[in-house]
Amino acid sequence: MGKTLPVEEILTIDIKPSWKKGTKITFPKKGNEQPNVITTDLVFIIDEKPHSTFTRDGNDLIVAQKISLTEALT
């Protein structure tokens, strides 16, 4: 009585291209459960992983690349 058992559940997050760093995804009442305690929400916060080629500037991705004048004109 009053004992909880671990339950495994898979939650899927479909990341949208327009989501920015800091976007929160909430799964209501999926947090830890304890006897006589209200179940909490499970919240994920989107973060960005650095990329070796691209950097972000707002909604734009920036890449710096050296090209010759001939390549730039043709």
For each residue, the residues with C-beta under 8 A, 3 or more apart:
1:
2: 35 36
3: 35
4: 33 34 35
5:
6:
7:
8:
9: 30
10:
11: 27 30 42
12:
13: 25 44
14:
15: 19 46
16: 19
17:
18: 59
19: 15 16 23 46
20: 23 46
21: 46 47 48
22: 45 46
23: 19 20 45 46
24: 43 44 45 46
25: 13 43 44 45 46
26: 41 42 43 44
27: 11 30 41 42 43
28: 41
29: 39 40 41
30: 9 11 27 39 41 42
31: 39 40 41 42
32: 39 40
33: 4 37 39
34: 4 37
35: 2 3 4
36: 2
37: 33 34
38:
39: 29 30 31 32 33
40: 29 31 32
41: 26 27 28 29 30 31
42: 11 26 27 30 31
43: 24 25 26 27
44: 13 24 25 26
45: 22 23 24 25
46: 15 19 20 21 22 23 24 25
47: 21
48: 21 56
49:
50:
51: 54 55
52:
53: 63
54: 51 61 62 63
55: 51 61 62 63
56: 48 60 61 62
57: 60 61 62
58:
59: 18
60: 56 57
61: 54 55 56 57
62: 54 55 56 57
63: 53 54 55
64:
65:
66:
67: 71 72
68: 71 72
69: 72 73
70: 73 74
71: 67 68 74
72: 67 68 69
73: 69 70
74: 70 71
